[in-house]
Amino acid sequence: MSRRIQTSLATILLGSLALGTAGLAHAGNDRARVIRSVPVVQQVAVPHQVCQDHVVSRPARTSGAGALIGGLAGGAIGNTVGDGSGRAIATAVGLVGGAVLGNHIEGRHQRHGAETVTRCHTQTRYETRTVGYDVTYRYRGRHHTTRMDHDPGRFVRIGGGHGHWENGWR
């Protein structure tokens, strides 16, 4: 092979290598024009707790002393009425009636209470949230579509050649 042909082949080979290397270096910086970017929205359930305070009255608690004293007094009064089996019935009625009356009188003199009770329940609201963007762009004369996690703006940067997006996910 002549010296001239060898020199020409070496020049072509080195030139091709230089262009290929420049092309690879530039491939990470390719940009594509965005043609369309459409937000992808979803309804998302958002639970939250709602609480309200309610005032609840609490009846007075008796100690039982009123019923005991009333029962004794009623039984004693019932025992004074009649004789024989009538006296036994009158004593029993006086005992029960006195106990009920004594308990009622004791409860009337006690303080009735009221307390605040908090009741809670969970309500669910639905919110519309943007979860990504369907992006159509033009790269090397062809249209491509991808989903990205943010709006890319006017251009999408293509890294590492076609198929590798730096601005989102595929």
LINCORLIN-V255363 format. One record per residue. N is the residue number from 0. RES is the residue in one letter. NEAR is the number of other ideal C-beta (glycine too) atoms within 10 Angstrom. Layout:
[[N	RES	NEAR] [N	RES	NEAR]]
This chain:
[[0	M	6] [1	S	7] [2	R	7] [3	R	8] [4	I	9] [5	Q	10] [6	T	10] [7	S	11] [8	L	11] [9	A	10] [10	T	10] [11	I	10] [12	L	10] [13	L	10] [14	G	10] [15	S	10] [16	L	10] [17	A	10] [18	L	10] [19	G	10] [20	T	10] [21	A	10] [22	G	10] [23	L	11] [24	A	9] [25	H	9] [26	A	14] [27	G	13] [28	N	10] [29	D	18] [30	R	12] [31	A	21] [32	R	10] [33	V	19] [34	I	12] [35	R	11] [36	S	17] [37	V	13] [38	P	12] [39	V	12] [40	V	12] [41	Q	11] [42	Q	8] [43	V	11] [44	A	8] [45	V	10] [46	P	8] [47	H	8] [48	Q	8] [49	V	9] [50	C	8] [51	Q	9] [52	D	8] [53	H	9] [54	V	8] [55	V	9] [56	S	8] [57	R	10] [58	P	9] [59	A	12] [60	R	12] [61	T	17] [62	S	11] [63	G	12] [64	A	11] [65	G	22] [66	A	20] [67	L	15] [68	I	16] [69	G	23] [70	G	20] [71	L	15] [72	A	17] [73	G	23] [74	G	19] [75	A	13] [76	I	16] [77	G	21] [78	N	15] [79	T	10] [80	V	13] [81	G	13] [82	D	8] [83	G	7] [84	S	8] [85	G	10] [86	R	14] [87	A	13] [88	I	13] [89	A	19] [90	T	19] [91	A	14] [92	V	15] [93	G	22] [94	L	20] [95	V	15] [96	G	17] [97	G	23] [98	A	21] [99	V	15] [100	L	16] [101	G	22] [102	N	20] [103	H	13] [104	I	14] [105	E	20] [106	G	16] [107	R	11] [108	H	9] [109	Q	13] [110	R	8] [111	H	11] [112	G	11] [113	A	9] [114	E	9] [115	T	8] [116	V	9] [117	T	8] [118	R	9] [119	C	8] [120	H	8] [121	T	8] [122	Q	9] [123	T	8] [124	R	9] [125	Y	10] [126	E	10] [127	T	9] [128	R	12] [129	T	12] [130	V	11] [131	G	18] [132	Y	20] [133	D	13] [134	V	23] [135	T	15] [136	Y	22] [137	R	13] [138	Y	15] [139	R	9] [140	G	5] [141	R	9] [142	H	11] [143	H	18] [144	T	12] [145	T	18] [146	R	15] [147	M	19] [148	D	12] [149	H	12] [150	D	15] [151	P	20] [152	G	9] [153	R	9] [154	F	13] [155	V	24] [156	R	14] [157	I	22] [158	G	13] [159	G	12] [160	G	11] [161	H	13] [162	G	11] [163	H	13] [164	W	21] [165	E	13] [166	N	19] [167	G	16] [168	W	9] [169	R	10]]
